[in-house]
Amino acid sequence: MATLNLIDQATLAGQVQTRINQLKASMDQRKEIWDRLPVEKKKAWILSGKDPIMSLSWTIYRYLRNNFFDPRTDNE
């Protein structure tokens, strides 16, 4: 079994949080448009590769969903 070292994780978390806040701000700029689109156009937007922020967000979402979180517990 692997050993998990949590030393200096608070520092790393702070650094990551800064970037997460930047990502959230970028996503918020897209929110109004996103909310008006039908599902088909949302999928096309994500998969087009023309918007690096949307592509990155989708990749992060899928990674976390598939490796750490059960979709049935998303609302808990």
PDB file of N, CA, C and O in Angstrom:
ATOM      1  N   MET A   1       0.840  -1.176   0.000  1.00  0.00           N
ATOM      2  CA  MET A   1       0.000   0.000   0.000  1.00  0.00           C
ATOM      3  C   MET A   1       0.890   1.246   0.000  1.00  0.00           C
ATOM      4  O   MET A   1       1.900   1.295   0.702  1.00  0.00           O
ATOM      5  N   ALA A   2       0.512   2.236  -0.780  1.00  0.00           N
ATOM      6  CA  ALA A   2       1.269   3.485  -0.876  1.00  0.00           C
ATOM      7  C   ALA A   2       1.108   4.309   0.388  1.00  0.00           C
ATOM      8  O   ALA A   2       0.089   4.237   1.074  1.00  0.00           O
ATOM      9  N   THR A   3       2.127   5.086   0.678  1.00  0.00           N
ATOM     10  CA  THR A   3       2.102   5.988   1.821  1.00  0.00           C
ATOM     11  C   THR A   3       1.755   7.385   1.327  1.00  0.00           C
ATOM     12  O   THR A   3       2.340   7.879   0.363  1.00  0.00           O
ATOM     13  N   LEU A   4       0.824   7.998   1.980  1.00  0.00           N
ATOM     14  CA  LEU A   4       0.386   9.352   1.616  1.00  0.00           C
ATOM     15  C   LEU A   4       1.005  10.343   2.589  1.00  0.00           C
ATOM     16  O   LEU A   4       0.734  10.300   3.789  1.00  0.00           O
ATOM     17  N   ASN A   5       1.835  11.234   2.068  1.00  0.00           N
ATOM     18  CA  ASN A   5       2.502  12.242   2.880  1.00  0.00           C
ATOM     19  C   ASN A   5       1.713  13.551   2.765  1.00  0.00           C
ATOM     20  O   ASN A   5       1.597  14.112   1.675  1.00  0.00           O
ATOM     21  N   LEU A   6       1.180  14.030   3.871  1.00  0.00           N
ATOM     22  CA  LEU A   6       0.356  15.235   3.870  1.00  0.00           C
ATOM     23  C   LEU A   6       1.102  16.479   4.347  1.00  0.00           C
ATOM     24  O   LEU A   6       0.485  17.518   4.581  1.00  0.00           O
ATOM     25  N   ILE A   7       2.420  16.383   4.491  1.00  0.00           N
ATOM     26  CA  ILE A   7       3.219  17.532   4.900  1.00  0.00           C
ATOM     27  C   ILE A   7       3.170  18.585   3.798  1.00  0.00           C
ATOM     28  O   ILE A   7       3.268  18.259   2.615  1.00  0.00           O
ATOM     29  N   ASP A   8       3.019  19.830   4.187  1.00  0.00           N
ATOM     30  CA  ASP A   8       2.971  20.983   3.279  1.00  0.00           C
ATOM     31  C   ASP A   8       1.751  20.984   2.354  1.00  0.00           C
ATOM     32  O   ASP A   8       1.736  21.720   1.368  1.00  0.00           O
ATOM     33  N   GLN A   9       0.759  20.198   2.643  1.00  0.00           N
ATOM     34  CA  GLN A   9      -0.433  20.182   1.806  1.00  0.00           C
ATOM     35  C   GLN A   9      -1.253  21.454   1.951  1.00  0.00           C
ATOM     36  O   GLN A   9      -1.938  21.853   1.009  1.00  0.00           O
ATOM     37  N   ALA A  10      -1.198  22.096   3.111  1.00  0.00           N
ATOM     38  CA  ALA A  10      -1.924  23.359   3.293  1.00  0.00           C
ATOM     39  C   ALA A  10      -1.351  24.431   2.369  1.00  0.00           C
ATOM     40  O   ALA A  10      -2.096  25.233   1.804  1.00  0.00           O
ATOM     41  N   THR A  11      -0.039  24.444   2.218  1.00  0.00           N
ATOM     42  CA  THR A  11       0.597  25.405   1.307  1.00  0.00           C
ATOM     43  C   THR A  11       0.171  25.135  -0.123  1.00  0.00           C
ATOM     44  O   THR A  11      -0.201  26.054  -0.852  1.00  0.00           O
ATOM     45  N   LEU A  12       0.224  23.884  -0.519  1.00  0.00           N
ATOM     46  CA  LEU A  12      -0.187  23.514  -1.867  1.00  0.00           C
ATOM     47  C   LEU A  12      -1.662  23.842  -2.093  1.00  0.00           C
ATOM     48  O   LEU A  12      -2.030  24.357  -3.149  1.00  0.00           O
ATOM     49  N   ALA A  13      -2.499  23.547  -1.110  1.00  0.00           N
ATOM     50  CA  ALA A  13      -3.931  23.837  -1.236  1.00  0.00           C
ATOM     51  C   ALA A  13      -4.162  25.337  -1.437  1.00  0.00           C
ATOM     52  O   ALA A  13      -5.019  25.727  -2.230  1.00  0.00           O
ATOM     53  N   GLY A  14      -3.425  26.160  -0.746  1.00  0.00           N
ATOM     54  CA  GLY A  14      -3.555  27.608  -0.914  1.00  0.00           C
ATOM     55  C   GLY A  14      -3.171  28.050  -2.314  1.00  0.00           C
ATOM     56  O   GLY A  14      -3.820  28.916  -2.903  1.00  0.00           O
ATOM     57  N   GLN A  15      -2.114  27.453  -2.844  1.00  0.00           N
ATOM     58  CA  GLN A  15      -1.673  27.778  -4.197  1.00  0.00           C
ATOM     59  C   GLN A  15      -2.711  27.339  -5.227  1.00  0.00           C
ATOM     60  O   GLN A  15      -3.014  28.071  -6.169  1.00  0.00           O
ATOM     61  N   VAL A  16      -3.242  26.152  -5.037  1.00  0.00           N
ATOM     62  CA  VAL A  16      -4.254  25.627  -5.959  1.00  0.00           C
ATOM     63  C   VAL A  16      -5.531  26.454  -5.854  1.00  0.00           C
ATOM     64  O   VAL A  16      -6.181  26.720  -6.865  1.00  0.00           O
ATOM     65  N   GLN A  17      -5.897  26.862  -4.640  1.00  0.00           N
ATOM     66  CA  GLN A  17      -7.118  27.648  -4.440  1.00  0.00           C
ATOM     67  C   GLN A  17      -7.074  28.950  -5.235  1.00  0.00           C
ATOM     68  O   GLN A  17      -8.094  29.385  -5.770  1.00  0.00           O
ATOM     69  N   THR A  18      -5.906  29.567  -5.314  1.00  0.00           N
ATOM     70  CA  THR A  18      -5.760  30.789  -6.107  1.00  0.00           C
ATOM     71  C   THR A  18      -6.112  30.518  -7.565  1.00  0.00           C
ATOM     72  O   THR A  18      -6.817  31.310  -8.191  1.00  0.00           O
ATOM     73  N   ARG A  19      -5.637  29.425  -8.099  1.00  0.00           N
ATOM     74  CA  ARG A  19      -5.917  29.066  -9.491  1.00  0.00           C
ATOM     75  C   ARG A  19      -7.375  28.652  -9.672  1.00  0.00           C
ATOM     76  O   ARG A  19      -7.989  28.960 -10.693  1.00  0.00           O
ATOM     77  N   ILE A  20      -7.920  27.959  -8.690  1.00  0.00           N
ATOM     78  CA  ILE A  20      -9.328  27.560  -8.754  1.00  0.00           C
ATOM     79  C   ILE A  20     -10.213  28.807  -8.794  1.00  0.00           C
ATOM     80  O   ILE A  20     -11.189  28.850  -9.542  1.00  0.00           O
ATOM     81  N   ASN A  21      -9.879  29.808  -8.005  1.00  0.00           N
ATOM     82  CA  ASN A  21     -10.643  31.056  -8.018  1.00  0.00           C
ATOM     83  C   ASN A  21     -10.581  31.726  -9.387  1.00  0.00           C
ATOM     84  O   ASN A  21     -11.576  32.287  -9.846  1.00  0.00           O
ATOM     85  N   GLN A  22      -9.429  31.672 -10.040  1.00  0.00           N
ATOM     86  CA  GLN A  22      -9.297  32.223 -11.391  1.00  0.00           C
ATOM     87  C   GLN A  22     -10.160  31.436 -12.372  1.00  0.00           C
ATOM     88  O   GLN A  22     -10.819  32.017 -13.234  1.00  0.00           O
ATOM     89  N   LEU A  23     -10.153  30.114 -12.235  1.00  0.00           N
ATOM     90  CA  LEU A  23     -10.982  29.267 -13.099  1.00  0.00           C
ATOM     91  C   LEU A  23     -12.458  29.567 -12.886  1.00  0.00           C
ATOM     92  O   LEU A  23     -13.211  29.685 -13.852  1.00  0.00           O
ATOM     93  N   LYS A  24     -12.881  29.693 -11.629  1.00  0.00           N
ATOM     94  CA  LYS A  24     -14.274  30.007 -11.339  1.00  0.00           C
ATOM     95  C   LYS A  24     -14.682  31.349 -11.938  1.00  0.00           C
ATOM     96  O   LYS A  24     -15.779  31.478 -12.481  1.00  0.00           O
ATOM     97  N   ALA A  25     -13.814  32.339 -11.843  1.00  0.00           N
ATOM     98  CA  ALA A  25     -14.120  33.650 -12.421  1.00  0.00           C
ATOM     99  C   ALA A  25     -14.269  33.544 -13.940  1.00  0.00           C
ATOM    100  O   ALA A  25     -15.154  34.167 -14.528  1.00  0.00           O
ATOM    101  N   SER A  26     -13.411  32.764 -14.561  1.00  0.00           N
ATOM    102  CA  SER A  26     -13.508  32.564 -16.007  1.00  0.00           C
ATOM    103  C   SER A  26     -14.787  31.826 -16.386  1.00  0.00           C
ATOM    104  O   SER A  26     -15.423  32.148 -17.390  1.00  0.00           O
ATOM    105  N   MET A  27     -15.154  30.850 -15.589  1.00  0.00           N
ATOM    106  CA  MET A  27     -16.391  30.102 -15.846  1.00  0.00           C
ATOM    107  C   MET A  27     -17.608  31.006 -15.662  1.00  0.00           C
ATOM    108  O   MET A  27     -18.576  30.911 -16.417  1.00  0.00           O
ATOM    109  N   ASP A  28     -17.559  31.878 -14.663  1.00  0.00           N
ATOM    110  CA  ASP A  28     -18.673  32.799 -14.427  1.00  0.00           C
ATOM    111  C   ASP A  28     -18.912  33.720 -15.623  1.00  0.00           C
ATOM    112  O   ASP A  28     -20.048  34.119 -15.879  1.00  0.00           O
ATOM    113  N   GLN A  29     -17.854  34.059 -16.354  1.00  0.00           N
ATOM    114  CA  GLN A  29     -18.001  34.892 -17.545  1.00  0.00           C
ATOM    115  C   GLN A  29     -18.799  34.173 -18.634  1.00  0.00           C
ATOM    116  O   GLN A  29     -19.406  34.825 -19.484  1.00  0.00           O
ATOM    117  N   ARG A  30     -18.804  32.867 -18.619  1.00  0.00           N
ATOM    118  CA  ARG A  30     -19.492  32.063 -19.633  1.00  0.00           C
ATOM    119  C   ARG A  30     -20.902  31.651 -19.203  1.00  0.00           C
ATOM    120  O   ARG A  30     -21.695  31.206 -20.032  1.00  0.00           O
ATOM    121  N   LYS A  31     -21.213  31.795 -17.939  1.00  0.00           N
ATOM    122  CA  LYS A  31     -22.440  31.236 -17.344  1.00  0.00           C
ATOM    123  C   LYS A  31     -23.727  31.716 -18.011  1.00  0.00           C
ATOM    124  O   LYS A  31     -24.612  30.904 -18.279  1.00  0.00           O
ATOM    125  N   GLU A  32     -23.849  32.989 -18.280  1.00  0.00           N
ATOM    126  CA  GLU A  32     -25.081  33.516 -18.862  1.00  0.00           C
ATOM    127  C   GLU A  32     -25.362  32.878 -20.235  1.00  0.00           C
ATOM    128  O   GLU A  32     -26.495  32.506 -20.540  1.00  0.00           O
ATOM    129  N   ILE A  33     -24.332  32.765 -21.032  1.00  0.00           N
ATOM    130  CA  ILE A  33     -24.485  32.134 -22.348  1.00  0.00           C
ATOM    131  C   ILE A  33     -24.783  30.644 -22.190  1.00  0.00           C
ATOM    132  O   ILE A  33     -25.674  30.113 -22.853  1.00  0.00           O
ATOM    133  N   TRP A  34     -24.046  29.979 -21.323  1.00  0.00           N
ATOM    134  CA  TRP A  34     -24.200  28.540 -21.085  1.00  0.00           C
ATOM    135  C   TRP A  34     -25.639  28.200 -20.695  1.00  0.00           C
ATOM    136  O   TRP A  34     -26.205  27.216 -21.172  1.00  0.00           O
ATOM    137  N   ASP A  35     -26.213  29.008 -19.840  1.00  0.00           N
ATOM    138  CA  ASP A  35     -27.569  28.747 -19.357  1.00  0.00           C
ATOM    139  C   ASP A  35     -28.621  28.826 -20.462  1.00  0.00           C
ATOM    140  O   ASP A  35     -29.683  28.213 -20.348  1.00  0.00           O
ATOM    141  N   ARG A  36     -28.342  29.562 -21.512  1.00  0.00           N
ATOM    142  CA  ARG A  36     -29.313  29.710 -22.598  1.00  0.00           C
ATOM    143  C   ARG A  36     -29.184  28.626 -23.673  1.00  0.00           C
ATOM    144  O   ARG A  36     -30.065  28.505 -24.524  1.00  0.00           O
ATOM    145  N   LEU A  37     -28.114  27.844 -23.650  1.00  0.00           N
ATOM    146  CA  LEU A  37     -27.874  26.868 -24.713  1.00  0.00           C
ATOM    147  C   LEU A  37     -28.594  25.549 -24.465  1.00  0.00           C
ATOM    148  O   LEU A  37     -28.742  25.122 -23.320  1.00  0.00           O
ATOM    149  N   PRO A  38     -29.044  24.902 -25.544  1.00  0.00           N
ATOM    150  CA  PRO A  38     -29.568  23.544 -25.412  1.00  0.00           C
ATOM    151  C   PRO A  38     -28.410  22.564 -25.182  1.00  0.00           C
ATOM    152  O   PRO A  38     -27.253  22.891 -25.446  1.00  0.00           O
ATOM    153  N   VAL A  39     -28.723  21.393 -24.701  1.00  0.00           N
ATOM    154  CA  VAL A  39     -27.707  20.387 -24.357  1.00  0.00           C
ATOM    155  C   VAL A  39     -26.775  20.092 -25.536  1.00  0.00           C
ATOM    156  O   VAL A  39     -25.566  19.962 -25.347  1.00  0.00           O
ATOM    157  N   GLU A  40     -27.319  19.988 -26.735  1.00  0.00           N
ATOM    158  CA  GLU A  40     -26.497  19.655 -27.905  1.00  0.00           C
ATOM    159  C   GLU A  40     -25.405  20.705 -28.133  1.00  0.00           C
ATOM    160  O   GLU A  40     -24.265  20.364 -28.450  1.00  0.00           O
ATOM    161  N   LYS A  41     -25.757  21.962 -27.972  1.00  0.00           N
ATOM    162  CA  LYS A  41     -24.786  23.035 -28.185  1.00  0.00           C
ATOM    163  C   LYS A  41     -23.771  23.102 -27.043  1.00  0.00           C
ATOM    164  O   LYS A  41     -22.616  23.473 -27.256  1.00  0.00           O
ATOM    165  N   LYS A  42     -24.201  22.743 -25.838  1.00  0.00           N
ATOM    166  CA  LYS A  42     -23.260  22.676 -24.721  1.00  0.00           C
ATOM    167  C   LYS A  42     -22.200  21.615 -24.995  1.00  0.00           C
ATOM    168  O   LYS A  42     -21.008  21.850 -24.799  1.00  0.00           O
ATOM    169  N   LYS A  43     -22.644  20.449 -25.449  1.00  0.00           N
ATOM    170  CA  LYS A  43     -21.705  19.369 -25.771  1.00  0.00           C
ATOM    171  C   LYS A  43     -20.746  19.798 -26.868  1.00  0.00           C
ATOM    172  O   LYS A  43     -19.544  19.549 -26.782  1.00  0.00           O
ATOM    173  N   ALA A  44     -21.272  20.435 -27.891  1.00  0.00           N
ATOM    174  CA  ALA A  44     -20.431  20.886 -29.004  1.00  0.00           C
ATOM    175  C   ALA A  44     -19.399  21.898 -28.517  1.00  0.00           C
ATOM    176  O   ALA A  44     -18.243  21.854 -28.939  1.00  0.00           O
ATOM    177  N   TRP A  45     -19.798  22.800 -27.641  1.00  0.00           N
ATOM    178  CA  TRP A  45     -18.898  23.811 -27.095  1.00  0.00           C
ATOM    179  C   TRP A  45     -17.733  23.140 -26.359  1.00  0.00           C
ATOM    180  O   TRP A  45     -16.567  23.467 -26.579  1.00  0.00           O
ATOM    181  N   ILE A  46     -18.079  22.201 -25.488  1.00  0.00           N
ATOM    182  CA  ILE A  46     -17.058  21.519 -24.693  1.00  0.00           C
ATOM    183  C   ILE A  46     -16.092  20.758 -25.590  1.00  0.00           C
ATOM    184  O   ILE A  46     -14.877  20.826 -25.403  1.00  0.00           O
ATOM    185  N   LEU A  47     -16.631  20.038 -26.557  1.00  0.00           N
ATOM    186  CA  LEU A  47     -15.816  19.134 -27.365  1.00  0.00           C
ATOM    187  C   LEU A  47     -15.101  19.821 -28.530  1.00  0.00           C
ATOM    188  O   LEU A  47     -14.240  19.213 -29.165  1.00  0.00           O
ATOM    189  N   SER A  48     -15.442  21.063 -28.815  1.00  0.00           N
ATOM    190  CA  SER A  48     -14.838  21.740 -29.970  1.00  0.00           C
ATOM    191  C   SER A  48     -13.354  22.028 -29.785  1.00  0.00           C
ATOM    192  O   SER A  48     -12.610  22.091 -30.764  1.00  0.00           O
ATOM    193  N   GLY A  49     -12.916  22.203 -28.542  1.00  0.00           N
ATOM    194  CA  GLY A  49     -11.529  22.550 -28.283  1.00  0.00           C
ATOM    195  C   GLY A  49     -11.218  24.015 -28.548  1.00  0.00           C
ATOM    196  O   GLY A  49     -10.065  24.432 -28.438  1.00  0.00           O
ATOM    197  N   LYS A  50     -12.229  24.796 -28.894  1.00  0.00           N
ATOM    198  CA  LYS A  50     -12.015  26.218 -29.200  1.00  0.00           C
ATOM    199  C   LYS A  50     -11.953  27.090 -27.951  1.00  0.00           C
ATOM    200  O   LYS A  50     -11.465  28.219 -28.003  1.00  0.00           O
ATOM    201  N   ASP A  51     -12.442  26.575 -26.840  1.00  0.00           N
ATOM    202  CA  ASP A  51     -12.437  27.326 -25.583  1.00  0.00           C
ATOM    203  C   ASP A  51     -11.627  26.526 -24.560  1.00  0.00           C
ATOM    204  O   ASP A  51     -12.161  25.605 -23.942  1.00  0.00           O
ATOM    205  N   PRO A  52     -10.352  26.861 -24.371  1.00  0.00           N
ATOM    206  CA  PRO A  52      -9.496  26.086 -23.470  1.00  0.00           C
ATOM    207  C   PRO A  52     -10.012  26.005 -22.033  1.00  0.00           C
ATOM    208  O   PRO A  52      -9.794  25.000 -21.357  1.00  0.00           O
ATOM    209  N   ILE A  53     -10.687  27.043 -21.563  1.00  0.00           N
ATOM    210  CA  ILE A  53     -11.212  27.025 -20.191  1.00  0.00           C
ATOM    211  C   ILE A  53     -12.322  25.978 -20.064  1.00  0.00           C
ATOM    212  O   ILE A  53     -12.357  25.229 -19.088  1.00  0.00           O
ATOM    213  N   MET A  54     -13.223  25.924 -21.043  1.00  0.00           N
ATOM    214  CA  MET A  54     -14.298  24.927 -21.001  1.00  0.00           C
ATOM    215  C   MET A  54     -13.732  23.517 -21.140  1.00  0.00           C
ATOM    216  O   MET A  54     -14.178  22.598 -20.453  1.00  0.00           O
ATOM    217  N   SER A  55     -12.763  23.345 -22.015  1.00  0.00           N
ATOM    218  CA  SER A  55     -12.144  22.026 -22.192  1.00  0.00           C
ATOM    219  C   SER A  55     -11.451  21.580 -20.909  1.00  0.00           C
ATOM    220  O   SER A  55     -11.589  20.427 -20.498  1.00  0.00           O
ATOM    221  N   LEU A  56     -10.707  22.482 -20.274  1.00  0.00           N
ATOM    222  CA  LEU A  56     -10.036  22.167 -19.022  1.00  0.00           C
ATOM    223  C   LEU A  56     -11.045  21.835 -17.924  1.00  0.00           C
ATOM    224  O   LEU A  56     -10.872  20.862 -17.190  1.00  0.00           O
ATOM    225  N   SER A  57     -12.080  22.633 -17.817  1.00  0.00           N
ATOM    226  CA  SER A  57     -13.098  22.403 -16.784  1.00  0.00           C
ATOM    227  C   SER A  57     -13.762  21.046 -16.970  1.00  0.00           C
ATOM    228  O   SER A  57     -14.004  20.331 -15.998  1.00  0.00           O
ATOM    229  N   TRP A  58     -14.051  20.696 -18.197  1.00  0.00           N
ATOM    230  CA  TRP A  58     -14.683  19.405 -18.479  1.00  0.00           C
ATOM    231  C   TRP A  58     -13.747  18.255 -18.116  1.00  0.00           C
ATOM    232  O   TRP A  58     -14.179  17.252 -17.548  1.00  0.00           O
ATOM    233  N   THR A  59     -12.477  18.402 -18.443  1.00  0.00           N
ATOM    234  CA  THR A  59     -11.492  17.365 -18.127  1.00  0.00           C
ATOM    235  C   THR A  59     -11.369  17.177 -16.617  1.00  0.00           C
ATOM    236  O   THR A  59     -11.325  16.048 -16.129  1.00  0.00           O
ATOM    237  N   ILE A  60     -11.315  18.283 -15.881  1.00  0.00           N
ATOM    238  CA  ILE A  60     -11.225  18.213 -14.419  1.00  0.00           C
ATOM    239  C   ILE A  60     -12.476  17.570 -13.838  1.00  0.00           C
ATOM    240  O   ILE A  60     -12.391  16.711 -12.961  1.00  0.00           O
ATOM    241  N   TYR A  61     -13.640  17.991 -14.329  1.00  0.00           N
ATOM    242  CA  TYR A  61     -14.905  17.432 -13.847  1.00  0.00           C
ATOM    243  C   TYR A  61     -14.940  15.916 -14.044  1.00  0.00           C
ATOM    244  O   TYR A  61     -15.257  15.171 -13.117  1.00  0.00           O
ATOM    245  N   ARG A  62     -14.613  15.467 -15.258  1.00  0.00           N
ATOM    246  CA  ARG A  62     -14.649  14.027 -15.551  1.00  0.00           C
ATOM    247  C   ARG A  62     -13.670  13.265 -14.682  1.00  0.00           C
ATOM    248  O   ARG A  62     -14.001  12.193 -14.176  1.00  0.00           O
ATOM    249  N   TYR A  63     -12.475  13.794 -14.500  1.00  0.00           N
ATOM    250  CA  TYR A  63     -11.477  13.129 -13.671  1.00  0.00           C
ATOM    251  C   TYR A  63     -11.985  12.952 -12.244  1.00  0.00           C
ATOM    252  O   TYR A  63     -11.923  11.855 -11.689  1.00  0.00           O
ATOM    253  N   LEU A  64     -12.484  14.028 -11.657  1.00  0.00           N
ATOM    254  CA  LEU A  64     -12.978  13.951 -10.279  1.00  0.00           C
ATOM    255  C   LEU A  64     -14.184  13.027 -10.163  1.00  0.00           C
ATOM    256  O   LEU A  64     -14.267  12.219  -9.237  1.00  0.00           O
ATOM    257  N   ARG A  65     -15.119  13.148 -11.106  1.00  0.00           N
ATOM    258  CA  ARG A  65     -16.315  12.296 -11.090  1.00  0.00           C
ATOM    259  C   ARG A  65     -15.931  10.821 -11.212  1.00  0.00           C
ATOM    260  O   ARG A  65     -16.434   9.977 -10.470  1.00  0.00           O
ATOM    261  N   ASN A  66     -15.055  10.524 -12.132  1.00  0.00           N
ATOM    262  CA  ASN A  66     -14.718   9.131 -12.414  1.00  0.00           C
ATOM    263  C   ASN A  66     -13.779   8.498 -11.392  1.00  0.00           C
ATOM    264  O   ASN A  66     -13.746   7.275 -11.257  1.00  0.00           O
ATOM    265  N   ASN A  67     -13.024   9.312 -10.679  1.00  0.00           N
ATOM    266  CA  ASN A  67     -12.025   8.754  -9.775  1.00  0.00           C
ATOM    267  C   ASN A  67     -12.293   8.968  -8.295  1.00  0.00           C
ATOM    268  O   ASN A  67     -11.747   8.249  -7.457  1.00  0.00           O
ATOM    269  N   PHE A  68     -13.121   9.942  -7.963  1.00  0.00           N
ATOM    270  CA  PHE A  68     -13.298  10.248  -6.545  1.00  0.00           C
ATOM    271  C   PHE A  68     -14.743  10.363  -6.080  1.00  0.00           C
ATOM    272  O   PHE A  68     -15.024  10.103  -4.910  1.00  0.00           O
ATOM    273  N   PHE A  69     -15.658  10.740  -6.949  1.00  0.00           N
ATOM    274  CA  PHE A  69     -17.005  11.038  -6.501  1.00  0.00           C
ATOM    275  C   PHE A  69     -18.033  10.191  -7.213  1.00  0.00           C
ATOM    276  O   PHE A  69     -17.955   9.981  -8.424  1.00  0.00           O
ATOM    277  N   ASP A  70     -18.980   9.713  -6.464  1.00  0.00           N
ATOM    278  CA  ASP A  70     -20.106   8.952  -6.990  1.00  0.00           C
ATOM    279  C   ASP A  70     -21.174   9.948  -7.426  1.00  0.00           C
ATOM    280  O   ASP A  70     -21.616  10.756  -6.609  1.00  0.00           O
ATOM    281  N   PRO A  71     -21.605   9.915  -8.695  1.00  0.00           N
ATOM    282  CA  PRO A  71     -22.599  10.879  -9.162  1.00  0.00           C
ATOM    283  C   PRO A  71     -23.884  10.886  -8.334  1.00  0.00           C
ATOM    284  O   PRO A  71     -24.586  11.896  -8.294  1.00  0.00           O
ATOM    285  N   ARG A  72     -24.193   9.786  -7.685  1.00  0.00           N
ATOM    286  CA  ARG A  72     -25.417   9.720  -6.887  1.00  0.00           C
ATOM    287  C   ARG A  72     -25.305  10.557  -5.620  1.00  0.00           C
ATOM    288  O   ARG A  72     -26.321  10.835  -4.984  1.00  0.00           O
ATOM    289  N   THR A  73     -24.100  10.967  -5.236  1.00  0.00           N
ATOM    290  CA  THR A  73     -23.938  11.747  -4.012  1.00  0.00           C
ATOM    291  C   THR A  73     -23.623  13.206  -4.293  1.00  0.00           C
ATOM    292  O   THR A  73     -23.256  13.949  -3.382  1.00  0.00           O
ATOM    293  N   ASP A  74     -23.764  13.624  -5.549  1.00  0.00           N
ATOM    294  CA  ASP A  74     -23.430  14.998  -5.925  1.00  0.00           C
ATOM    295  C   ASP A  74     -24.200  16.049  -5.138  1.00  0.00           C
ATOM    296  O   ASP A  74     -23.684  17.147  -4.929  1.00  0.00           O
ATOM    297  N   ASN A  75     -25.397  15.755  -4.702  1.00  0.00           N
ATOM    298  CA  ASN A  75     -26.241  16.750  -4.022  1.00  0.00           C
ATOM    299  C   ASN A  75     -26.143  16.670  -2.505  1.00  0.00           C
ATOM    300  O   ASN A  75     -26.886  17.359  -1.806  1.00  0.00           O
ATOM    301  N   GLU A  76     -25.274  15.874  -2.002  1.00  0.00           N
ATOM    302  CA  GLU A  76     -25.153  15.726  -0.543  1.00  0.00           C
ATOM    303  C   GLU A  76     -24.119  16.660   0.018  1.00  0.00           C
ATOM    304  O   GLU A  76     -23.887  16.669   1.227  1.00  0.00           O
TER     305      GLU A  76
END
